[in-house]
Amino acid sequence: MDPFDKGIIGGVELKNRFVMAPMISNLCNIDGTTNDNHIAYLTERAKGGFGLIITEYAYVDSFNGKGSPNEMGIFKKEQIPKLSRLTESIHASGSKIFVQLVHAGGKANPHYNKGHVFAPSSVDYMGNIPDEMSLDDVKDVEEKFLNAAELSARAGFDGIELHGAHGYLFQEFISPALNHRTDEYGGTIENRVRIINEITAKIRKKVDIPVGIRLSLYEDDEDGYGPDYGIETALALKNIDYVHFSAGRFAPPGSSASFYYDHLHIGEKLRKRLDINTMLVGSINSLRDIDRALNVSDFVVLGRQALADPYTPFKLQNTIPYRPCIRCNQACRNLSSAEVRCTVNPYTGLELTEYHGHKYRGEIIIVGAGIKGLEASLYAVKLGLKPVIYEKSSLGGQFNEIMDEYKKRDFIPLIDYYRAMLKRYNVEVRYESQDSGIICTPDRVYPDIMNHGDITMDTNIYRYFDDAIIIAARNHVIMSNRSLNSLERSRISGYRKIAEKAGIEFKDLDSYDIKLYDKNQYDILEAMKSGRRAIKEYILKNESYFL
C-alpha cells in the first residue's frame, strides 16, 4: 500500500496514510485548556503533511480522571471556543484531527485530581492501590465519555479515539491481570469490553462522528496478555471505525521502545491484516518501516518521529532528507516534570519561537563538524548565510566514538541526515585545521576511562555507560543503581540486560569507594542549541557585515 494514498475512516477522507500519534505534551494549561503553544505544536505537524493528527489523551473527568500535570481536558462547554481554534488551525493546514479521550482510572495521579482514584478492581498499580469501581461509578464514567464526545463534535473534531491502552481505565477492564471482577464487567472478553461497547453505543445515538480506539496488542508485563488476546479483544468491540494498535501496560518498553529494541516491534506481533480499519504505531521512522507497517495495517502512526521532524511525510514524498528519531527516549519522555521536547529537534514544543525574521548574506567559517558544528551550519544556511566547515577528521565528531552497537544503529542516521543536507545546500567541508572563525568544537569532552582498570562508577554520563560495557570485558565494573535514574524505563531495562550480561554489577554505592563520579551530562540537544547560539552571537557581533 502506498502511504500517500487517500484513506477513509468512518466517512472522513484523509489525504494520506500518515497519522501523528497521540503523545503527552504537557503544553496545555493546568486546567486542561489548550493555548497558542499547544496549537502551534500540533499545527506544525499538520503543515508537515500528516493526514491525521490525533491529540494527546484528553481527560473526560476533572474529578479523578487526570493522568499528567498539564494534560489536555475536554469535559465542559467553556472549553469549546479554544478547542475550536485548535481544530480550525489543523483544518487550515490541510489535515484532519481526532481527539483522544481518556479516563486514567487506577493510573490517575492523586496530586492532579480532586477525588478518590478508582479502577475496575482494587489491585496494585505500581505502588498505589485504588478503590474498586461500583456499578454507579461505571455508569458515571460512561456519561462522562458521552459528554466529551458531544463536546468534541461541537468543537469541530473530525473524530474521537478512545484510549484503551497503556494501563488506563479501558485497558484496566480489558486486562485479566487488572480486572478481577465477577459481575457483568469481568470474566469473559465480552464482559471486559462491555463498558467500551456501552459507551460507543451511546455515542452513536447522540453524535455523528467516527469513533476509534487505541488498544495494546499485547502487554510486556510478566503476567500480561499476548497478541492473540489483543486481537480477540479488538474483534469483540462494536461501533468502532478503526483499531489503533499500540502495546504495553506498565512494564517497558511499551510503544516507545528505545534503541535497544527492534524497529516495528509492535508490528512484528501483528501477523495479519484484520477485517477492520487498523492503525499501527511503534518504533517506525523510515520508509522501510512504513512499508512493512502497511503490510498489516491501513494507516501508519508516527510518534517520536513526528517530534524529530514534523515534516517527515512531506519530505518523504518529495525525497528531501529528514531528521530521524534516534530512539534515545531522553527529552520526549521527561514528562513528569517538563513539556515535550526532542533531543534532535530544538524547536519541538517551542514552535512559536522559531526564527522567521531577517535574512542575512555572506560567508562564514565554522570550525568543527560534530553535532554542534553541523547544526550551526544548517542554522546558518536557514538564515541565508554560506558556511564553510573546517574539520580535521570526519563528520560526526564524538558520534564516531560510539561503541554500543544498538545505539550506533539508531544514532548514525542522524549524521547521514546532516551529510545529505550539507550536500543539498552545497556546503563545503574542508578536512583541514583552522584556528579562526566560529568555533564549534564540543563544549564538553569527557576524560578517557578505557585504561582505568577495575572501576566503581556513579555517573549519569551516557558515554560512560557505553565505556563500562567494554571495560567489563577485562576488568571488574561496579555501577551505582542511581546512575540509571536519568534514563527512562525502556532505556533502564534494555541497558541493565546488556550490562549484567557483560558482567557489570549494580549496587547501592554509599559504602563503596567511588572512583568515577560525574553527573554533568552534555547531550545532543545541548550541542545543537550551542551551535545555533554560536551563530546568533556571531551575527550580533558582526551584523553590519552580513546585511
C-alpha positions as CSV (number, residue, x, y, z in Angstrom):
1,M,0.0,0.0,0.0
2,D,1.3,3.5,-0.9
3,P,1.5,5.7,2.2
4,F,0.4,8.6,0.1
5,D,-2.9,7.0,-1.0
6,K,-6.0,8.6,0.5
7,G,-7.8,6.7,3.3
8,I,-11.3,6.7,4.7
9,I,-12.3,6.4,8.4
10,G,-16.0,6.5,9.2
11,G,-16.7,8.6,6.2
12,V,-13.9,11.0,6.9
13,E,-11.4,11.2,4.0
14,L,-7.7,11.5,4.9
15,K,-5.3,12.8,2.3
16,N,-2.7,10.1,3.1
17,R,-2.0,7.2,5.4
18,F,0.3,9.2,7.8
19,V,-1.1,9.7,11.3
20,M,0.6,11.6,14.1
21,A,0.4,9.6,17.3
22,P,-1.2,10.9,20.5
23,M,1.6,11.8,22.8
24,I,1.6,13.6,26.1
25,S,2.9,17.1,25.6
26,N,2.2,19.0,28.9
27,L,1.8,22.0,26.7
28,C,-1.8,22.7,27.8
29,N,-2.8,24.9,30.7
30,I,-3.2,23.5,34.2
31,D,-7.0,23.5,33.8
32,G,-6.8,21.4,30.7
33,T,-7.5,24.2,28.2
34,T,-5.4,24.5,25.0
35,N,-3.3,27.6,24.2
36,D,-1.2,29.1,21.4
37,N,1.8,26.9,22.2
38,H,-0.1,23.7,22.1
39,I,-2.0,24.7,18.9
40,A,1.3,25.7,17.2
41,Y,2.9,22.4,18.2
42,L,0.1,20.3,16.6
43,T,-0.3,22.6,13.6
44,E,3.3,22.3,12.7
45,R,2.8,18.6,12.2
46,A,-0.3,19.2,10.1
47,K,1.7,21.6,7.9
48,G,4.3,18.8,7.7
49,G,1.9,16.6,5.8
50,F,0.3,14.3,8.3
51,G,-3.1,13.3,7.0
52,L,-4.5,12.9,10.5
53,I,-3.4,14.4,13.8
54,I,-4.5,12.6,17.0
55,T,-4.3,14.8,20.0
56,E,-2.7,13.7,23.2
57,Y,-5.0,12.0,25.6
58,A,-7.7,14.4,27.0
59,Y,-9.2,13.6,30.3
60,V,-13.0,13.5,30.4
61,D,-13.4,13.7,34.2
62,S,-11.9,16.5,36.2
63,F,-12.8,14.8,39.5
64,N,-10.5,11.8,39.2
65,G,-9.6,11.1,35.6
66,K,-6.4,13.1,35.0
67,G,-3.1,11.5,34.5
68,S,-0.4,14.2,34.0
69,P,0.1,17.8,35.2
70,N,-0.8,19.9,32.1
71,E,-2.9,17.3,30.3
72,M,-5.5,18.4,27.7
73,G,-9.1,18.2,29.0
74,I,-12.5,18.0,27.4
75,F,-15.3,18.0,30.0
76,K,-17.1,21.4,30.0
77,K,-18.7,23.7,27.4
78,E,-16.4,26.6,28.3
79,Q,-13.5,24.7,26.6
80,I,-15.2,24.6,23.2
81,P,-14.1,28.0,21.8
82,K,-10.4,27.4,22.3
83,L,-10.7,23.8,21.1
84,S,-12.5,25.1,18.0
85,R,-9.4,27.3,17.4
86,L,-7.3,24.2,17.5
87,T,-9.4,22.3,15.0
88,E,-9.7,25.4,12.8
89,S,-5.9,25.7,12.7
90,I,-5.4,22.0,11.8
91,H,-8.1,22.2,9.0
92,A,-6.5,25.3,7.6
93,S,-3.2,23.4,7.3
94,G,-4.9,20.6,5.2
95,S,-5.2,17.8,7.8
96,K,-7.9,16.2,9.9
97,I,-7.9,16.0,13.7
98,F,-9.2,13.4,16.1
99,V,-9.2,13.9,19.9
100,Q,-8.2,11.0,22.1
101,L,-10.4,10.7,25.2
102,V,-9.2,9.0,28.4
103,H,-10.0,8.3,32.0
104,A,-6.8,7.5,33.7
105,G,-8.5,5.1,36.2
106,G,-6.1,3.4,38.5
107,K,-3.2,5.4,36.9
108,A,-4.8,8.8,37.8
109,N,-2.4,10.9,39.8
110,P,-3.8,11.8,43.2
111,H,-1.9,15.1,43.1
112,Y,-3.8,16.3,39.9
113,N,-7.3,15.1,40.9
114,K,-9.9,16.2,43.4
115,G,-11.5,12.9,44.1
116,H,-10.6,9.3,45.1
117,V,-8.8,7.2,42.5
118,F,-10.7,4.1,41.3
119,A,-10.2,1.2,38.9
120,P,-12.1,-1.9,37.9
121,S,-10.5,-3.9,40.7
122,S,-8.6,-2.8,43.8
123,V,-5.1,-4.1,42.8
124,D,-1.6,-2.8,42.9
125,Y,-0.9,0.0,40.4
126,M,2.9,0.4,40.7
127,G,2.7,1.0,44.4
128,N,-0.8,2.6,44.6
129,I,-4.0,0.7,45.3
130,P,-7.1,2.4,44.0
131,D,-10.7,1.8,45.1
132,E,-12.8,-0.7,43.2
133,M,-15.4,0.9,41.0
134,S,-19.1,0.5,41.9
135,L,-21.7,-0.1,39.2
136,D,-22.7,3.6,39.7
137,D,-19.1,4.6,39.0
138,V,-19.1,2.6,35.8
139,K,-22.3,4.3,34.6
140,D,-21.0,7.8,35.6
141,V,-17.8,7.2,33.6
142,E,-19.9,6.2,30.6
143,E,-21.8,9.5,30.8
144,K,-18.5,11.4,31.1
145,F,-17.3,9.9,27.8
146,L,-20.6,10.7,26.1
147,N,-20.4,14.3,27.3
148,A,-16.8,14.5,26.0
149,A,-17.9,13.1,22.6
150,E,-20.6,15.7,22.3
151,L,-18.2,18.5,23.1
152,S,-15.7,17.1,20.6
153,A,-18.2,17.2,17.8
154,R,-19.2,20.8,18.7
155,A,-15.6,21.9,18.8
156,G,-15.0,20.7,15.2
157,F,-13.0,17.5,15.8
158,D,-13.3,15.1,12.8
159,G,-13.4,12.0,15.1
160,I,-12.6,10.7,18.5
161,E,-10.3,7.9,19.7
162,L,-10.9,6.1,23.0
163,H,-7.7,5.3,24.9
164,G,-7.8,1.6,25.7
165,A,-4.1,1.0,26.0
166,H,-1.1,1.6,28.3
167,G,-2.8,0.8,31.6
168,Y,-5.5,3.4,31.6
169,L,-9.1,2.7,32.5
170,F,-10.4,0.8,29.4
171,Q,-7.3,-1.4,29.4
172,E,-7.8,-1.9,33.1
173,F,-11.1,-3.5,32.2
174,I,-9.6,-5.5,29.3
175,S,-6.5,-6.8,31.1
176,P,-7.0,-10.1,33.1
177,A,-4.2,-9.0,35.4
178,L,-6.1,-5.8,36.4
179,N,-9.8,-6.9,36.2
180,H,-10.8,-9.4,38.8
181,R,-14.5,-8.5,38.7
182,T,-17.1,-11.2,38.9
183,D,-20.1,-9.1,37.7
184,E,-21.1,-8.3,34.1
185,Y,-17.9,-6.2,33.6
186,G,-15.4,-9.0,34.3
187,G,-14.6,-12.6,33.4
188,T,-15.1,-13.1,29.7
189,I,-13.8,-10.9,26.9
190,E,-17.3,-9.9,26.1
191,N,-17.8,-8.7,29.7
192,R,-14.4,-7.0,29.8
193,V,-15.2,-4.8,26.8
194,R,-18.8,-4.2,27.9
195,I,-18.1,-0.7,29.2
196,I,-16.5,0.3,25.9
197,N,-19.4,-1.2,23.8
198,E,-21.9,0.6,26.0
199,I,-20.1,3.9,25.6
200,T,-19.8,3.6,21.8
201,A,-23.5,2.7,21.5
202,K,-24.4,5.8,23.5
203,I,-22.2,8.0,21.3
204,R,-23.7,6.5,18.1
205,K,-27.1,7.5,19.3
206,K,-26.2,11.1,20.1
207,V,-23.3,12.1,17.8
208,D,-22.5,11.5,14.2
209,I,-18.7,11.2,14.5
210,P,-16.2,8.5,13.7
211,V,-15.1,6.5,16.8
212,G,-11.8,4.6,17.0
213,I,-9.9,3.0,19.9
214,R,-6.3,2.6,20.8
215,L,-5.5,-0.9,22.2
216,S,-2.5,-2.6,23.5
217,L,-2.0,-5.5,21.2
218,Y,-0.1,-7.2,24.0
219,E,1.3,-6.4,27.4
220,D,5.0,-6.5,28.2
221,D,4.4,-7.3,31.9
222,E,5.3,-10.9,33.2
223,D,1.6,-11.6,33.8
224,G,0.5,-9.7,30.6
225,Y,-1.7,-11.0,27.8
226,G,-0.3,-11.8,24.3
227,P,-1.2,-10.6,20.8
228,D,-3.8,-13.3,20.2
229,Y,-5.8,-12.0,23.2
230,G,-5.3,-8.4,21.9
231,I,-6.7,-9.3,18.5
232,E,-9.6,-11.2,20.1
233,T,-10.4,-8.1,22.1
234,A,-10.3,-5.9,19.0
235,L,-12.8,-8.2,17.2
236,A,-15.2,-8.1,20.2
237,L,-15.6,-4.3,20.0
238,K,-18.8,-2.8,18.5
239,N,-19.5,0.5,16.8
240,I,-15.8,1.1,16.1
241,D,-14.4,2.6,12.9
242,Y,-10.8,1.6,13.5
243,V,-8.4,0.0,16.0
244,H,-5.1,1.7,16.7
245,F,-2.6,-1.0,17.9
246,S,0.0,0.0,20.4
247,A,1.5,-2.1,23.2
248,G,2.2,-2.3,26.9
249,R,0.6,-1.8,30.3
250,F,3.2,-0.8,33.0
251,A,6.4,-2.7,32.1
252,P,8.8,-1.4,29.4
253,P,9.2,-1.0,26.5
254,G,5.6,-0.3,25.7
255,S,5.1,1.6,22.5
256,S,8.1,3.9,22.9
257,A,10.9,1.3,22.7
258,S,14.4,2.7,22.9
259,F,17.3,1.8,20.6
260,Y,17.8,-1.4,22.5
261,Y,14.7,-2.9,20.8
262,D,13.9,-3.7,17.2
263,H,12.1,-1.3,14.9
264,L,8.5,-2.0,14.2
265,H,8.5,-4.1,17.4
266,I,4.7,-4.0,17.7
267,G,4.1,-4.7,14.0
268,E,6.2,-7.8,14.2
269,K,3.5,-9.3,16.5
270,L,0.6,-8.2,14.3
271,R,0.9,-11.1,11.9
272,K,-2.0,-10.5,9.6
273,R,-4.3,-7.7,8.4
274,L,-7.7,-7.7,10.1
275,D,-11.1,-7.1,8.5
276,I,-11.4,-3.7,10.2
277,N,-9.5,-0.4,9.7
278,T,-6.3,-0.6,11.6
279,M,-3.5,1.8,12.6
280,L,-0.1,0.7,13.8
281,V,2.4,2.6,16.0
282,G,5.8,1.7,17.5
283,S,9.4,2.5,16.5
284,I,8.6,3.5,12.9
285,N,10.9,6.1,11.5
286,S,11.9,5.1,8.0
287,L,10.3,4.4,4.6
288,R,11.2,0.7,5.1
289,D,9.4,0.6,8.5
290,I,6.4,2.4,6.9
291,D,6.2,-0.1,4.1
292,R,6.4,-3.0,6.5
293,A,3.7,-1.5,8.7
294,L,1.3,-1.0,5.8
295,N,1.6,-4.7,5.0
296,V,-0.5,-5.5,8.1
297,S,-2.3,-2.1,8.8
298,D,-4.2,0.5,6.9
299,F,-2.6,3.6,8.4
300,V,0.9,4.1,9.8
301,V,1.3,6.1,13.1
302,L,4.5,8.1,13.7
303,G,5.1,9.2,17.3
304,R,8.6,10.2,18.2
305,Q,9.5,10.7,14.5
306,A,6.8,13.4,14.4
307,L,8.7,15.1,17.2
308,A,12.1,14.7,15.5
309,D,10.8,16.1,12.2
310,P,7.2,17.4,11.9
311,Y,7.6,17.5,8.1
312,T,8.5,13.8,7.7
313,P,5.6,12.9,5.4
314,F,6.2,16.0,3.1
315,K,9.9,15.3,2.9
316,L,9.4,11.6,2.2
317,Q,7.0,12.4,-0.6
318,N,9.4,15.0,-2.1
319,T,12.7,13.0,-1.5
320,I,14.0,15.6,1.0
321,P,16.3,14.4,3.8
322,Y,14.5,14.4,7.2
323,R,15.8,14.4,10.8
324,P,15.5,10.8,12.1
325,C,14.3,9.9,15.6
326,I,17.3,8.2,17.2
327,R,15.0,6.5,19.8
328,C,17.0,7.8,22.7
329,N,13.9,8.5,24.9
330,Q,15.5,11.4,26.5
331,A,13.7,14.7,26.1
332,C,10.5,13.2,24.8
333,R,10.0,11.0,27.9
334,N,10.8,13.5,30.6
335,L,7.1,14.3,31.0
336,S,6.8,14.1,34.8
337,S,8.5,17.4,35.1
338,A,8.7,19.1,31.7
339,E,6.9,19.9,28.5
340,V,7.5,17.8,25.3
341,R,10.9,18.3,23.8
342,C,13.1,16.3,21.3
343,T,16.8,15.6,21.5
344,V,17.3,16.1,17.8
345,N,14.9,19.0,17.2
346,P,15.5,22.1,19.2
347,Y,12.1,23.6,18.2
348,T,9.8,20.7,19.4
349,G,7.4,22.2,21.9
350,L,8.8,25.7,21.1
351,E,7.4,26.2,17.7
352,L,6.3,29.8,18.4
353,T,10.0,30.7,19.0
354,E,11.2,29.6,15.6
355,Y,13.1,32.4,13.7
356,H,11.2,33.8,10.7
357,G,12.8,37.2,10.6
358,H,15.7,38.9,8.7
359,K,17.7,37.0,6.2
360,Y,21.5,37.6,6.1
361,R,24.1,37.1,3.4
362,G,27.8,36.4,3.3
363,E,30.3,33.6,4.0
364,I,31.2,32.3,7.5
365,I,33.7,29.8,8.7
366,I,32.7,27.1,11.1
367,V,35.4,25.1,12.9
368,G,34.3,21.6,13.9
369,A,31.9,19.1,12.3
370,G,30.5,17.4,15.3
371,I,26.8,17.8,16.2
372,K,27.4,21.4,17.3
373,G,29.1,22.4,14.1
374,L,26.7,20.6,11.8
375,E,23.7,22.1,13.5
376,A,25.3,25.5,13.4
377,S,25.9,25.1,9.6
378,L,22.3,24.2,8.8
379,Y,21.0,27.0,11.0
380,A,23.4,29.5,9.2
381,V,22.0,28.3,5.8
382,K,18.5,28.9,7.1
383,L,19.4,32.5,7.9
384,G,20.8,33.0,4.4
385,L,24.5,32.6,5.1
386,K,27.0,30.5,3.3
387,P,29.0,28.4,5.8
388,V,32.3,26.7,5.1
389,I,33.1,23.9,7.6
390,Y,36.7,23.0,8.7
391,E,37.1,19.6,10.2
392,K,40.4,17.8,10.7
393,S,39.0,14.3,10.9
394,S,35.5,13.3,9.9
395,L,31.8,14.4,10.1
396,G,30.1,13.5,13.4
397,G,32.7,14.2,16.0
398,Q,32.1,12.2,19.1
399,F,29.4,10.2,17.4
400,N,32.2,8.3,15.7
401,E,33.3,7.1,19.1
402,I,30.0,5.3,19.9
403,M,30.8,1.7,20.7
404,D,27.3,0.4,21.7
405,E,26.0,-1.4,18.6
406,Y,22.4,-0.7,19.4
407,K,23.0,3.0,19.9
408,K,25.1,3.2,16.8
409,R,22.4,1.6,14.7
410,D,19.9,4.4,15.5
411,F,22.3,7.3,16.1
412,I,24.4,7.2,12.9
413,P,21.4,8.0,10.6
414,L,21.4,11.5,12.2
415,I,24.9,12.1,10.8
416,D,23.7,10.7,7.5
417,Y,21.0,13.3,7.6
418,Y,23.5,16.1,8.2
419,R,25.7,14.8,5.4
420,A,22.7,14.8,3.0
421,M,21.6,18.3,4.0
422,L,25.1,19.7,3.5
423,K,25.2,18.2,0.0
424,R,21.7,19.6,-0.7
425,Y,22.8,23.1,0.3
426,N,26.2,22.9,-1.3
427,V,28.0,23.4,2.0
428,E,31.7,23.0,1.5
429,V,33.6,20.8,4.1
430,R,37.4,21.2,4.2
431,Y,39.2,18.5,6.0
432,E,42.0,20.6,7.5
433,S,42.8,22.5,10.6
434,Q,41.5,26.1,11.1
435,D,42.1,28.3,14.1
436,S,39.7,31.3,13.4
437,G,36.0,31.5,12.7
438,I,33.0,30.3,14.7
439,I,34.5,27.7,17.0
440,C,32.1,24.7,17.2
441,T,34.2,22.2,19.0
442,P,32.4,20.3,21.8
443,D,31.6,22.3,24.9
444,R,32.5,19.2,27.0
445,V,34.8,16.3,26.3
446,Y,34.8,13.5,28.8
447,P,38.1,12.1,30.1
448,D,39.0,8.7,28.7
449,I,38.5,5.9,31.2
450,M,39.2,2.9,29.0
451,N,42.5,2.1,30.7
452,H,41.3,2.7,34.2
453,G,41.3,-1.0,35.3
454,D,38.7,-2.0,37.9
455,I,36.3,0.8,38.4
456,T,33.4,1.8,40.6
457,M,31.1,4.3,38.8
458,D,28.4,6.7,40.0
459,T,27.5,8.7,36.9
460,N,24.7,9.7,34.5
461,I,27.0,10.2,31.5
462,Y,25.8,8.2,28.5
463,R,29.3,7.9,27.1
464,Y,30.4,6.1,30.3
465,F,27.5,3.7,30.1
466,D,28.9,2.5,26.8
467,D,32.5,2.5,28.0
468,A,31.6,0.4,31.0
469,I,30.4,-2.5,28.8
470,I,33.8,-2.5,27.0
471,I,35.8,-2.2,30.2
472,A,33.8,-5.1,31.8
473,A,35.2,-7.5,29.3
474,R,38.6,-7.3,31.1
475,N,38.0,-5.6,34.4
476,H,35.6,-5.6,37.3
477,V,32.9,-2.8,36.9
478,I,30.5,-1.7,39.6
479,M,27.9,0.8,38.8
480,S,25.5,2.6,41.3
481,N,21.8,1.8,40.9
482,R,21.1,5.6,40.9
483,S,23.4,6.1,37.9
484,L,20.4,4.9,35.8
485,N,17.9,7.4,37.3
486,S,18.4,9.8,34.4
487,L,17.2,7.2,31.9
488,E,13.5,6.3,31.2
489,R,12.3,2.8,32.0
490,S,12.8,1.4,28.5
491,R,16.4,2.5,28.5
492,I,17.0,1.2,32.0
493,S,15.6,-2.2,31.2
494,G,17.5,-2.5,27.9
495,Y,20.8,-1.3,29.4
496,R,20.7,-3.4,32.5
497,K,20.2,-6.6,30.5
498,I,23.2,-5.8,28.3
499,A,25.3,-4.6,31.2
500,E,24.6,-7.5,33.5
501,K,25.3,-9.9,30.7
502,A,28.7,-8.2,30.3
503,G,29.4,-8.7,34.0
504,I,28.7,-5.2,35.4
505,E,27.4,-5.2,38.9
506,F,24.7,-2.7,40.1
507,K,24.8,-1.8,43.7
508,D,23.9,1.0,46.2
509,L,27.3,2.7,46.5
510,D,27.1,4.8,49.6
511,S,29.6,2.5,51.4
512,Y,31.9,2.0,48.4
513,D,34.9,3.9,47.3
514,I,33.7,5.6,44.1
515,K,36.4,6.0,41.5
516,L,34.4,7.8,38.9
517,Y,31.8,10.4,39.9
518,D,30.4,12.6,37.1
519,K,26.8,13.9,36.8
520,N,27.4,16.7,34.3
521,Q,25.7,15.3,31.3
522,Y,26.1,17.2,28.0
523,D,23.8,15.7,25.4
524,I,22.9,16.1,21.7
525,L,20.2,18.7,22.3
526,E,22.6,20.9,24.3
527,A,25.1,20.6,21.5
528,M,22.5,21.6,18.9
529,K,21.4,24.6,21.0
530,S,25.0,25.6,21.5
531,G,25.7,25.5,17.7
532,R,22.7,27.7,17.0
533,R,23.7,30.1,19.8
534,A,27.2,30.4,18.4
535,I,25.7,31.6,15.1
536,K,23.4,34.1,16.7
537,E,26.2,35.5,18.8
538,Y,28.5,35.8,15.9
539,I,25.8,37.7,13.9
540,L,25.1,40.1,16.8
541,K,28.8,40.9,16.9
542,N,29.2,41.4,13.2
543,E,25.7,42.1,11.9
544,S,26.6,45.0,9.7
545,Y,28.9,42.8,7.7
546,F,26.1,40.4,6.8
547,L,23.4,42.8,5.9
